[in-house]
Amino acid sequence: MLRLQGEMIRGGTSKCWIFDHQDVVATGVDVDTLLLAAFNAADPRQIDGVGGASSTTSKAAVVQASAEPDVDIEYAFAQVGIGDESVEWASNCGNCATAVALYAVHRGLVPLTSDRTTVRMLNINTDARLTGTIPTPGRSAPDEGRAVVPGTNALGVPVLLGFQDPVGSTTGRALPTGHAVDTLTGPEGPVEATLVDAGAPAALFEAKAVGLEGTESLTEFAAAVPALTVLRRQAALAMGLAEEGDPVSHAVPKVGIVARPVSYRTTHGTLVAQDEYDLAVRMVSMHAPHPAIGLTSAVALATAAAIPGTLAHRVARQTADGTLRLGTPAGVITAQAVPAPDGASPTVLLHRAARRIARAELLVPVLEGRPA
Amino acid sequence: MLRLQGEMIRGGTSKCWIFDHQDVVATGVDVDTLLLAAFNAADPRQIDGVGGASSTTSKAAVVQASAEPDVDIEYAFAQVGIGDESVEWASNCGNCATAVALYAVHRGLVPLTSDRTTVRMLNINTDARLTGTIPTPGRSAPDEGRAVVPGTNALGVPVLLGFQDPVGSTTGRALPTGHAVDTLTGPEGPVEATLVDAGAPAALFEAKAVGLEGTESLTEFAAAVPALTVLRRQAALAMGLAEEGDPVSHAVPKVGIVARPVSYRTTHGTLVAQDEYDLAVRMVSMHAPHPAIGLTSAVALATAAAIPGTLAHRVARQTADGTLRLGTPAGVITAQAVPAPDGASPTVLLHRAARRIARAELLVPVLEGRPA
């Protein structure tokens, strides 16, 4: 039975297991084999492993110090299979990035030189650069804090997550088609779309184009998912992310609807007044309504809302300081675009929370590189 | 942030967190507060805690050496709430008992004096006495083994789990009504029942009484659950477990159907031939088909099948050595009744498996006895 050190850390609304790259290498076992066995990915209930048997609790990251300039640490994000012996390395996860930042300050992977420490991170799945800024009062790494994020009442250490130069990360352009608004063909005819690439590629529609207000409950919004699934495919083709004949991706681009703010109730029943947020948004996650919003989608929204002519700009309340408060089913998530030097696109900042849940020695049932 | 040592151990088809009683006491925090915070019970997704957000992965046990004669260790079993800030201490869990036994041999709570160690356990929730016998070759505690249980393909350390003197644990009698067969009134009229108390109180019916064969899939068996729910209430009254006017319990007694063995397929599609088992059984868990069978229910079945005149005895293949192979939806679970000294009822043995998944230091968000 192989032993592996790891930390279970909540990042926002995800639970991530974080491993040190050197510890992984020292096992002599390839990382996929290791994660599949540690999580018991083969079992839909992950009953013999550390996984939580849901997409937000079957995540891992492998972290190491970086030799890249202006980068402290680099990490690989893994979405570990559930009843499926596969590990997916194709995407980044903003929630796990906050967990990685907290891990880094605790493990001494960055020097704590003041009461506030910024961890400069490179996500090696997507080449995205992120920063995680954490209070380190008295140059010590914190275990607790008073920060909360929509989707959980749990308190955590505040992590200011920054997506560096997020524009065009996949296609090279903020607006891959060159237009602020395109017209796609949905199941019921032509629909206006804003196709944007920042954080992740995203296709945004006005809520009214699919007969909604943009402040629907998850159940109500579910009715629009089939139409948005058709539109996602059209958007993928228009953005050059897929070609006719390619298999249909249910993950790329992100897809959702936007609308002007009106008061609504969150999934937990809290009233959100019209003036408490700037843009109503309902996103699709694969085949279902997203309970809140993915952080890379939030970056796409913040970027689109700042570009005159886009659908997001058309309906979002404009603010002076680049702040955009997104009204999601789980509550309000605030993104802020701040100018960056050297011609880079604005950094998008998100206020998040993370908490170390457990430090552990995992007993992993692999033997000489093979599951035991 | 409070720190607490714990071990995540799979016992059979459950995942249990095991804690040392002394460590719990040392925190100065009451155990309910500790578990609610450690598991993030308030959240239906348990996203800020070590819980797995399902009934089989939101379990804990607190273990200590025992001063009782003939007992090595005693443990309290906790079913921790999921989206519900409550800890239920009313029942025992056979799967967690196997995890506790493995914990005990690793923590030095029993001397390893030979190649096989028996841990004598007292479950303080129910006063049940159990034994867990584990191979300890060379007087060392094992981390791995080749044992499997129905419901998971994972390998584990073999644990021979014994329920000591299980008869009458709740009512004092094997047959609380004094009859091997009673007649209850179901939704469609009178139905024969065997009401037995061993391991747990259980109400057993012939499959054909509810129009079934006893080898149905979970989906097919689900159709009988409403009728069995009505019958469970009638059985509770007949067994003296409840009185008219009491709230209806969906947990007590255990309820299910039995039938003669015929070949069937498990949930995973494996064919089980007629001669590979002795008694077909489909149990209800609260409001739904049980995916396999609870271990205390298996004890009730093994006891009933050994008493002439009961419905279980009527349809079970009789074996010479007290072995009873139960054909459950997940596969075959073998129970063996062996004679006990001193007038005690036969010990019921079950072949199970356990595996240590992780040793951890939990960071528990409680402060001076209150959630932080």
Interface residues (C-beta under 8 A of the other chain):
Chain A: M1 M8 R10 T13 S14 K15 N40 A42 D43 R45 Q46 I47 D48 G49 V50 G52 A53 S54 T56 T57 D143 E144 G151 T152 N153 A154 L155 G156 R355 R356 I357 A358 R359 A360 E361 L362 L363 P365 A372
Chain B: M1 G6 M8 R10 T13 S14 K15 N40 A42 D43 R45 Q46 I47 D48 G49 V50 G52 A53 S54 T56 T57 D143 E144 G151 T152 N153 A154 L155 G156 R355 R356 I357 A358 R359 A360 E361 L362 L363 P365 A372
